[in-house]
């Protein structure tokens, strides 16, 4: 870990990216301190400097910035001002960890009673990272000067409740914006504090299908407990239980492969597009796809098509293969395969892959070590195991 020298405390400190302190937030973030602490700090500074004007000049701040607080016209202070004032008064920054009662930008607080310092190296943090790499996302809000926002889609109230609990366990009482589109509920976290904290430990920003992102580095380097929490969240969002003959568990991922498709491969794919079957989603958008096993049958057995099929089978989606390595680290054997090719509305190619856990001992191992967090999926897996006399 990186060693840092704190000029205020005169101590050498270890930099831990998964620990987010209040003074590491953006300078323009606004916070509210408990009781009249903001006024007390300014008055202490005035006493030390001689008057308000000298205080403002000493820390290179404008005169009105503190005057409004003294007059009671404002109760918010920016992170930058609080850092400058604390350094001037030689107050340890950590003193304010439990003194900040709100992070706010508008009338509604973004976070009440923030739990500084935020610690993402926990099962709650690992679960959130699993949610973000699955049904959630972090995106750039171009209408708000490129601020990062967090969004999560939940199909059930249980998923919704679990996500809120984990967010609040780490950050405090968060303000959520909620909307329902058909059967899914979307939660939006407007404050950039949550998104920037998650990005700092490896969460992807943007469309995961286009990015071909990896498992967050904090999970790779984390404890087995964090790996299990991450995988549980991923299987809750993306996994399913099958029991056509014997119980099995799968998880699927899709990546856009346009960046990898050569001109020669594109010409071959154009020839087989008529074999793609069209599917229309409730949203109205359409997608055409074909299973790779069928694609193998309909293509002529010439060298070029054989090379194309082998190439499609051998593409390694980074996120899914990273999750495969996590399962291996827990000694849960499985197999991974690419099985479907689709053509998007924008004439791009996407490849769907899956992890499948099907052997009896490995399914039982998954059940004992990871299992599903959602009650419906967990119960379905348990019933399948019981009906087949596996437990």
N, C-alpha and C positions, 0 to 999 in steps of 0.2 A: 504493500500500500504506500501511497505517496505521503511523505512527511511534510507537514506545513508548520511554519513558525508563526504563532499568534503574537503580534506586536502589542496587543492589549494585555493579555495575561502573561506574556513572556514564557509561554510554554510551547513545546514542540507537540503538535497534534497529528494524528493519523487521519488522512482524508478517506472517508468512506462514502462512495457515491450513493449508496442505498439509504444514507441518513441525510435528510433534507432539513436544514435549519431555517429559521425565519429570515435570517440575514442573507440567505442564498437566493431568496425570491427576487423577482424583478424589482428594480428600484422604484418603479411607479406604482407598485401594489400598495393599497391603502389598508391600514389596520387600525383597530380601535383597542386602546389599552383599558384595563380595568379602572373603575372609579375615576379619580381625577389625576391619574398617574402622569398623563401627558402634560398637564399644567404644572404639576410638581417638578417634572424634569426641566421644563423651560424656566421655571422660577429658580431652580438650582443653578442653571446655566447663567441666568441674569445676575444672580448674586456673585458667581465666580468671575464673570466677565466685566461687570460694572453696570451695564444696562443692556436692553434688548438689542439696540443697534450694534454694540460691540460684539455681542454674542453672535449675531447673524454674520458679521464680517469675519469673525474668528473661524466659523465653520463654512463660510462661503455660501450662505443661504440668503434668500430675499427676506426683507423685513416683514412683509405681510404674512409670510408663510407660517410664522409662529404667533403673530398678532391675532389671527382668526381663532386659533386654539385658546389663547388667553382670554379672549372676549366671549368664548362659548359659542362662536358662530360656526365652528366645526369641531367635530370630535374625532376626526380621522387624521392619522399621520402617515406619511409615506415611509416605505422601508428605507429609502435613502436618508430621509431626515432623521429617522430614529437611529440609524447607524451612526450618522455624524454626531448627533447629540450625545449618544452613549459613549462614543470614543472620546469626545471632549470632556465628559464628566468621569471618564475612566471607569465606566460600569461594564462589567463582563456581559457580553451579548446574551449568554445563556440565562442570565437573570430574568429575561423577558419571556422565556419559554412558556410559563404558565400565567403570564400577565396579559397576553394578547387574547382578547375575548371575541374578536371578529376579524375576518378578512372581508372587506366590502369594497364594491366599486360604485354601486347604485344604492337605491333605498333598501333593497333586500340584501342581507349579508350572503356572500358566497359560501363562507364557512363560519359557523358559530363554534366557539370553544375549540379552536384548532389544537391538535395534539402534538405540539412541537416538542422535540424534533420528530418529523415523520420518519418512520422506519419501515422500509419495504422488504427487508430481509426477514420475512415472517410468513406464516402459512396464508395469512390474509393477503399479503403482497403478492405471493406466488399465485394465489387464486385469481387476483385481479389481472395479472399478466396473462394467465390462461384465458380469461374472459376476453381480453383485448385481442389476442391472437385468434379468437374464434368468432363469437357473435358480436363482439364489440369492435370499436375502432377509435383511433386518434386521427383527427383530420385538421387541416389548416383552414381556418375561417378567413377567407380572402376579403370579406366585407369588414373585418375588424383588424386590419393591419397585420394579417398573418398570424393571429393568435391561435394557439393550439386548443382544440376542444376535444372532449371525450363523449362518445356515444355508445350505448349498449342496447341491443335488441333482445327482448325476453318474450318467450312464447307462453310462459305460465307465471302465475303470481309467485310461485316458489322461487323461480329463477330471479325474478325481480327483487324479492325480499333478500335473497342471498347476496346479490350484487350490492345492494344498499348497505347491508350489514358490514360487508368487507370493506367498502369504501369508508364508512364511518368509523370502523375500528382503527383505521390508519390515520385518517385526516380530520375527523370531527364531524359535526352536524352539517352535512352538505346540502345546498339548495339544488334540487333537481327540477328540470323541465320535462314534463311527461306528455307524450302524444301516442295515440293508438292508430295504427294503420292495419286494417283488416284484423287478423288474429294476433298480431304482434304489438307489444308495447315498447316504445322507444324512450329511453332515458337519456337526457342530454345534461352534461355537467358543463356549465358555462365558464367557470373559472379555469384559467390556464394552469393553475397551481397543480392540479391533479395530473393533467396530461404531461406537463413538463417533468414532473417527478417520475412518472412511469417511463417516459422516453429516456430519462437519464440512466435507467437500469436495463435498457435494451428493447423496450416496447417499440413496435414499428409505427411509422407515421404514414398514413395514406392507404391506398387500396392494396391489401395483402396479396390478392391474386396477381396484380401487376408487379409487385415488388419482389415476389419469390423470397420472402424474408426468412430469417432464422429464428430459432428459439432464443428468447432473451438471454443475454449473457449471465444475468444474475441467477437464472434457473440452472444453467449449465454448471456454474461454480457453487451453487447452493447445496444445502444438506439434502439427504434423502427425503426428509420430511417436506421440504419445499418442492422437490421434484414430484412427490406424490400429490401434493395440493394442486400443483400446476396441471398435472395429468388428469386429476379428478375434474377440474374445471373444464378442461378441453373435451373430455369424454362426455361431460354433462351437456355441453353446447353442440358438439359435432358428432358424438358417437351414438351407436345404437346396438341393441341386442337382437341377434337373429337366432331362430330356433326351428329352421325348416326340417332338419334331421337331428342334429345335436346342437347344443348351445354354442354360440360364437359371438365375438364382439368385434365391431369394426369402427374405424374412424376414417373419414374421407377429407381430402384437401384438393383444391383446384388451383392451378397456376396458369398464367398466360405464358405461352411459349413462343410468341412472335419474335422475341429477341434472339431466340436460338434457331429459328427456322431459316435454312439457307435458301437461296433462289431455286436450286435444284429440287429441294424438298417441297417448296411451295408449288412448283409446277406439277409435281406428282399428286399433291393433296388436292389441287384444283380438279384433277381428273376423277377423283373418287368422291367429290362433294355431292354428286347426285344420289349417292347411297346414304347420305346423312338423313336421319329422321327429325322432323320438326316438332318442337314442343312449345306450347304457348303458356306463359305464366299468368297468374291472376293480375299482375301489374300491367299486362298487355305486351310486354316485350317477348320476343321470340328467340329461341336458340335451336340450332341444329346439332345433332350429335350422332356418334356411332361408337359401338364397343370395339375395342382393338381386336378382339377375337373375330368379330364379323368383318372388320377391315382386312384382316389377314386372309379371310376366305374369298373376298370379292376382288382382291388385287391379283393380277397375274404374277406368276412366280418368276419374274425376271430379277436380275441382280439389283436394279435400282429400287424396286419395291421392297425386296427383302431387306435391303439396307435401311430403308425408311421405317419399316416395322420394327426392326431391331433397335433403331435409334429412339423411337417412341417408347419402347419398353425400357430402355436404359436411362432415360432422363431421371434425374434425382431431385425431386422437390425438396428444397432445403429445410423447410419447416417440418414436413412430415418425417424426413430422415433424421432430423434433430430429435423429434419426439420418439422415433424408433430407438435412438441411442439412449434416451432416458429410460425406456422400457428395458433395454438390455442391462442398464446399470442396476436395475431392480430384479434382474434375473427372470424377467417375463419374456419367454420366447414367443415369436410371432413371425409373420411374413408380410412383405410389403410389395405392392404391385401397382403398375399403371394399367388402367382398364378402360378408359373412355376418352375420346377426343371430341371436342365440340367446336363449332363455328359460331362466334358471337355476332351480334347485330352489326358490329363495326368491322366485320370480316377478319377478326383476329382468331387465333387458334388457342384453345385452352385444353389442358390435360388434367384429367381427374385421377387421383391415386388414392390408395387406401392401405391402412394397416389392419391386418386381421389376426385375431387371437382365437384359435380354434381347437387346439389340442386340450384334452381334458385337464391335465395337470396345470397347464398355463392359464386356462379360464378360471380354475379354482384359485390359482396364484393371484390373478388379477382381482378376483372377488375378495380375497383375504387382505391384499396389500393396498389396493386402490379403491375399487368399487365405484359406483356412481354416487354423487352427492344428492341427486334429485330422487325423491322417494319413488316415483313411478318407475323410473328406469332401474333403480336398485331392486325394487320388488319384482320386476319382470325377470331380472337376472336370477334372483334368488328362487323364484318359482320354476324357472327353466332348469336350474341345477337340481332342485328337489325332485321334479318330475322325471328326470333322467337318472336319479339315484347317484348324483355326483357329490352330494353332501347329505 
